[in-house]
Amino acid sequence: MMAARNPNTSHGRPVPAPRVRPGSGKPIPPQKPGPNVAAVLTGQLQGAIGPNQQHMSDMKAKTVLKEAVDAVVNSFAKHTHGYGRVNVVEALQEFWQMKQARGADLKNGAVVVYESQPSTSPPYVCFVTLPGGSCFGSFQNCTTKAEARRSAAKIALMNSVFNEHPSRKITEDFIQKAVTDALSSFKGRVEDAHNPSTGIGAFKFMLESNHSRTMLEFQELMTVFQLLHWNGSLKAMRDRNCSRQEVLLHYSNRALDDDMRSQMALDWIAREQENPDIISQELKIAEQELESARLAGRELRFPKEKRDILNLAMSQIGPAESIA
């Protein structure tokens, strides 16, 4: 499957393992999105969490988003003994503790993690990662760090509650509609859906493997495959004759951890040696995608992981510290 991380180091920095296309001796370039499983998933899941804003003006989209978030928060306020206010940070934590107490499979516990972005002046930005791995960010113009934390908690709470609705479950009807939409979007053939070696067939296989799970749970899993596609790892594995089913089965049970991030960072360092400034160019794109998705109130795990992996790679190729 994925190549093992190179343990060698140079001056305290990891040395990337060469990414060579079999039989050519040439490095594998970054992969452009195409009609494979990750591209299909990205298209089908885009905007699935939260309000659909693709055909709205920015101002109207922000208004709809704020109204939806306020509606959820206000529903919690009804249970605050008449005070009419709710501490969204506490409510979000209690929500996940309640899910764990009711038997939810939370491998890393019910802890909600906040991450404030370094800044010395407003607007302040905060990200929140839910126990399963989904990530959301402050979607308002926040003048204090505490306000940014509350803004992130609001959008995460809304999505957490919305995710409990039966319509967010992966059912037979949902799978049939999603596959039909994918065939239409990517101009695929009906027989492609029954062939796991095609992108749409792999998409159907993943949906069927996650029957009865929620959309947030499914999206958390698919972040791994989106990253593998973006990083070029799926293409490299196909070049090593790994079947799609082998890859899907392996990574379906593989958590996105520091080892995987480090390997992807090493891959980008190798590309930087062949194509200087490619990391900074890709990082700029990732930051723009993250900012756009954050302001729209969308789930952020994929663009945030891209940014973090590229930042990790950038930190390894920075100028050496002075010994003096």
C-alpha positions as MATLAB code, in Angstrom:
seq = 'MMAARNPNTSHGRPVPAPRVRPGSGKPIPPQKPGPNVAAVLTGQLQGAIGPNQQHMSDMKAKTVLKEAVDAVVNSFAKHTHGYGRVNVVEALQEFWQMKQARGADLKNGAVVVYESQPSTSPPYVCFVTLPGGSCFGSFQNCTTKAEARRSAAKIALMNSVFNEHPSRKITEDFIQKAVTDALSSFKGRVEDAHNPSTGIGAFKFMLESNHSRTMLEFQELMTVFQLLHWNGSLKAMRDRNCSRQEVLLHYSNRALDDDMRSQMALDWIAREQENPDIISQELKIAEQELESARLAGRELRFPKEKRDILNLAMSQIGPAESIA';
ca = [
       0.000    0.000    0.000;
       1.402    3.380    1.014;
       5.197    3.527    1.187;
       6.708    3.554    4.649;
       8.063    6.830    5.915;
      11.795    7.276    5.353;
      13.477    7.187    8.773;
      16.616    8.974    7.589;
      17.166   12.548    8.653;
      19.441   15.412    7.701;
      20.262   18.099   10.241;
      17.227   17.124   12.250;
      14.912   17.257    9.250;
      13.299   14.206    7.614;
      14.525   13.260    4.170;
      11.576   12.471    1.854;
      11.385    9.100    0.171;
      11.562    9.462   -3.631;
       8.218    9.255   -5.415;
       9.114    7.512   -8.683;
       6.723    6.360  -11.367;
       7.442    2.649  -11.949;
       9.602    2.031  -15.013;
      10.221    5.700  -15.783;
      12.490    6.994  -13.036;
      10.459   10.235  -13.041;
       8.751   11.715   -9.947;
       4.988   11.433   -9.759;
       3.477   14.924  -10.208;
       0.537   16.220   -8.155;
      -2.719   14.816   -9.463;
      -5.392   17.025  -10.957;
      -8.968   16.256   -9.917;
     -10.627   13.795  -12.274;
     -13.685   11.567  -12.357;
     -12.368    9.107   -9.771;
     -13.789    8.199   -6.395;
     -12.426   11.278   -4.601;
     -13.643   13.639   -7.305;
     -17.051   11.982   -7.337;
     -17.273   12.257   -3.565;
     -16.189   15.876   -3.552;
     -18.859   16.741   -6.085;
     -21.597   14.789   -4.373;
     -20.819   15.919   -0.838;
     -20.083   19.582   -1.564;
     -22.555   21.603    0.408;
     -24.240   18.536    1.895;
     -23.605   19.794    5.413;
     -25.437   23.014    6.155;
     -27.526   25.281    3.897;
     -27.120   25.043    0.137;
     -25.649   28.362   -0.943;
     -24.431   27.664   -4.457;
     -27.047   29.889   -6.126;
     -27.292   32.602   -3.493;
     -25.594   35.945   -3.302;
     -22.936   36.170   -0.585;
     -25.097   38.480    1.508;
     -28.210   36.299    1.270;
     -26.173   33.156    1.981;
     -24.732   34.687    5.140;
     -28.207   35.768    6.259;
     -29.652   32.284    5.712;
     -26.717   30.714    7.544;
     -27.063   33.035   10.536;
     -30.809   32.415   10.735;
     -30.285   28.642   10.682;
     -27.647   28.783   13.399;
     -29.714   31.136   15.559;
     -32.737   28.844   15.222;
     -30.803   25.918   16.676;
     -29.272   28.002   19.463;
     -32.684   29.480   20.316;
     -34.149   25.995   20.574;
     -31.547   25.207   23.212;
     -32.384   28.462   24.995;
     -35.883   27.162   25.738;
     -34.293   24.794   28.234;
     -32.315   27.393   30.189;
     -34.931   28.025   32.887;
     -36.231   31.205   31.326;
     -32.959   33.056   30.983;
     -33.264   32.922   27.198;
     -29.535   32.444   26.615;
     -27.390   29.391   26.134;
     -23.652   28.886   26.480;
     -23.011   27.301   23.075;
     -19.538   26.088   24.032;
     -20.942   24.163   26.999;
     -23.978   23.004   24.990;
     -21.773   21.560   22.253;
     -19.645   19.660   24.758;
     -22.698   18.352   26.593;
     -24.272   17.241   23.312;
     -21.321   14.956   22.523;
     -21.084   13.703   26.086;
     -24.750   12.771   25.832;
     -24.086   10.902   22.557;
     -21.257    8.978   24.189;
     -23.421    8.133   27.200;
     -26.059    6.770   24.820;
     -23.590    4.398   23.206;
     -22.090    6.371   20.316;
     -18.812    4.873   19.114;
     -16.404    7.731   19.818;
     -12.940    6.183   19.603;
     -11.163    9.224   21.055;
     -13.825   10.174   23.580;
     -16.293   13.052   23.584;
     -13.765   15.885   23.787;
     -14.420   18.897   21.536;
     -11.163   20.620   20.509;
     -10.833   24.356   19.770;
      -7.968   25.914   17.833;
      -7.603   29.694   17.683;
      -5.632   31.067   14.758;
      -2.676   33.288   15.741;
      -3.600   36.946   15.359;
      -2.864   40.202   17.170;
      -5.912   42.046   15.847;
      -9.473   41.292   14.711;
     -11.114   39.624   12.959;
     -10.245   36.580   15.040;
     -10.731   33.044   13.721;
     -11.309   29.818   15.642;
     -11.737   26.229   14.461;
     -13.495   23.466   16.364;
     -12.979   19.751   15.741;
     -15.725   17.368   16.826;
     -15.012   13.933   18.378;
     -15.429   12.106   15.061;
     -13.076   14.472   13.235;
     -15.437   16.916   11.492;
     -14.199   20.489   11.614;
     -16.024   23.827   11.565;
     -14.900   27.414   11.988;
     -16.136   30.790   13.116;
     -18.252   32.123   10.272;
     -18.791   35.667   11.542;
     -16.588   38.751   11.739;
     -15.403   38.309   15.338;
     -13.824   41.156   17.292;
     -12.637   38.982   20.199;
     -11.170   35.495   20.523;
     -14.038   34.490   22.823;
     -16.559   35.584   20.196;
     -14.722   33.544   17.532;
     -14.858   30.499   19.812;
     -18.615   30.940   20.289;
     -19.152   31.420   16.554;
     -17.332   28.160   15.802;
     -19.316   26.365   18.526;
     -22.596   27.652   17.063;
     -22.052   26.270   13.575;
     -20.706   22.995   14.995;
     -23.716   22.660   17.293;
     -26.133   23.278   14.430;
     -24.471   20.609   12.291;
     -24.251   18.170   15.203;
     -27.991   18.482   15.854;
     -28.911   18.429   12.155;
     -26.803   15.292   11.679;
     -29.143   13.418   14.052;
     -32.085   13.794   11.671;
     -33.106   10.574    9.857;
     -32.598   12.305    6.505;
     -28.865   12.389    7.208;
     -28.615    8.613    7.352;
     -27.183    6.674    4.423;
     -30.102    4.548    3.259;
     -30.837    2.483    0.160;
     -32.789    5.394   -1.329;
     -29.951    7.809   -0.607;
     -27.383    5.487   -2.213;
     -29.507    5.065   -5.338;
     -29.995    8.822   -5.728;
     -26.323    9.643   -5.013;
     -25.094    7.105   -7.581;
     -27.614    8.343  -10.168;
     -26.476   11.929   -9.608;
     -22.823   10.863   -9.897;
     -23.497    9.082  -13.195;
     -25.163   12.211  -14.519;
     -22.473   14.606  -13.245;
     -19.561   12.595  -14.642;
     -21.367   11.291  -17.744;
     -20.800    7.708  -16.635;
     -22.432    4.563  -17.914;
     -24.933    2.596  -15.830;
     -22.640   -0.436  -15.843;
     -19.903    1.708  -14.212;
     -21.895    1.698  -10.978;
     -21.575   -2.098  -10.808;
     -17.844   -2.129  -11.508;
     -15.752   -1.377   -8.386;
     -12.710   -0.650  -10.571;
     -14.383    2.575  -11.784;
     -14.619    5.765   -9.745;
     -18.416    5.636   -9.583;
     -18.351    1.932   -8.751;
     -15.947    2.646   -5.893;
     -18.220    5.474   -4.752;
     -21.171    3.081   -4.618;
     -19.055    0.487   -2.809;
     -18.117    3.026   -0.130;
     -21.729    4.132    0.340;
     -22.917    0.556    0.694;
     -20.095   -0.168    3.148;
     -21.327    2.735    5.293;
     -25.020    1.934    5.211;
     -26.888    3.415    8.218;
     -24.059    5.814    9.111;
     -24.696    9.569    9.129;
     -23.440   12.030    6.551;
     -20.971   13.569    9.006;
     -19.557   10.148    9.828;
     -19.263    9.332    6.128;
     -17.663   12.662    5.298;
     -15.089   12.186    8.046;
     -14.107    8.883    6.451;
     -14.000   10.329    2.957;
     -11.609   13.094    4.021;
      -8.887   10.443    4.036;
      -9.606    9.492    0.410;
      -9.896   13.117   -0.672;
      -6.431   13.759    0.791;
      -4.976   10.642   -0.825;
      -6.332   11.805   -4.183;
      -5.092   15.383   -3.716;
      -1.669   14.142   -2.637;
      -1.290   11.818   -5.621;
      -1.136    8.724   -3.395;
      -4.117    7.011   -5.048;
      -2.440    7.320   -8.437;
       0.832    5.974   -7.000;
      -0.983    2.982   -5.515;
      -2.709    2.258   -8.830;
       0.709    2.362  -10.510;
       1.764   -0.320   -8.038;
      -1.195   -2.417   -9.210;
      -3.249   -1.978   -6.034;
      -6.916   -2.438   -6.866;
      -9.450    0.189   -5.828;
     -11.136   -2.306   -3.544;
      -7.849   -3.090   -1.789;
      -7.200    0.593   -1.241;
     -10.752    1.264   -0.056;
     -10.761   -1.646    2.365;
      -7.364   -0.686    3.796;
      -8.021    3.016    4.308;
     -11.610    2.564    5.476;
     -10.111    1.402    8.770;
      -7.167    3.809    8.795;
      -7.405    6.927   10.928;
      -6.000   10.227    9.706;
      -3.063   10.523   12.094;
       0.309   12.272   12.417;
       2.093    9.477   10.544;
      -0.160    9.905    7.515;
       0.238   13.690    7.617;
       4.032   13.346    7.887;
       4.169   11.004    4.888;
       2.105   13.407    2.794;
       4.331   16.313    3.877;
       7.382   14.305    2.777;
       5.741   13.737   -0.603;
       5.334   17.488   -1.061;
       8.951   18.089   -0.007;
      10.025   15.664   -2.745;
       7.922   17.612   -5.268;
       9.467   20.878   -4.073;
      12.917   19.544   -4.953;
      11.735   18.948   -8.522;
       9.506   22.011   -8.816;
      10.570   24.897   -6.533;
       7.757   26.966   -4.957;
       5.098   24.326   -5.614;
       4.371   24.082   -1.882;
       3.829   27.831   -1.473;
       1.588   27.866   -4.557;
      -0.492   24.948   -3.304;
      -0.601   26.469    0.183;
      -2.052   29.697   -1.176;
      -4.816   27.730   -2.918;
      -5.550   25.710    0.232;
      -5.782   28.837    2.374;
      -8.212   30.434   -0.079;
     -10.376   27.299   -0.119;
     -10.360   27.139    3.678;
     -11.316   30.789    4.057;
     -14.142   30.528    1.529;
     -15.545   27.372    3.141;
     -15.251   28.832    6.652;
     -17.210   31.985    5.791;
     -19.862   29.840    4.102;
     -20.258   27.708    7.238;
     -19.210   24.471    5.540;
     -17.386   21.489    7.004;
     -13.647   22.256    6.870;
     -11.674   19.084    7.559;
     -10.403   18.562    4.003;
      -9.152   22.105    3.244;
      -7.785   22.502    6.776;
      -5.847   19.230    6.592;
      -4.410   20.296    3.233;
      -3.260   23.580    4.725;
      -1.767   21.905    7.800;
       0.094   19.277    5.740;
       1.547   21.947    3.457;
       2.546   24.083    6.444;
       4.289   21.037    7.905;
       6.161   20.518    4.646;
       7.042   24.206    4.471;
       8.459   24.127    7.994;
      10.816   21.318    6.974;
      12.285   23.167    3.988;
      12.640   26.544    5.720;
      16.075   28.137    6.223;
      18.219   26.404    8.830;
      18.448   28.129   12.168;
      21.655   29.949   12.953;
      24.101   27.947   15.051;
      25.629   31.101   16.539;
];
